[in-house]
Amino acid sequence: MKLSTLMKWVSGGAEAVLGFPIVGASIIVGFTYVPLLLMLGLHVFTLFIASREGTKRTGSILGIITSIVGIIPFVGITLHIITAFVLLLDAGKNSMKKLEES
């Protein structure tokens, strides 16, 4: 498995957790918005790895936007869900490709 695929699974899973309204809001507000900064760093790292490996970068770019705009309550939740979907879908496609090549 490529490192970019693994990072998309991790960042997509984290985005999915933050997308749950009560859980995600509690985590973000409870830790004074630091999780958004951590997610921003994770998405930048994933973008860097995806660029190096030549895989899709759409989910990571969307994740960076989500981390910046995520401070807005309902917009943030919606973007976290969309970003999780895009990242996990891309990671799943990459994993299926790897299985078909084997």
Secondary structure, 3 states (H helix, E strand, C coil): CCHHHHHHHHHHHHHHHHHCHHHHHHHHHHCCCHHHHHHHHHHHHHHHHHHHHCCCCHHHHHHHHHHHHCCCHHHHHHHHHHHHHHHHHHHHHHHHHHHHHC
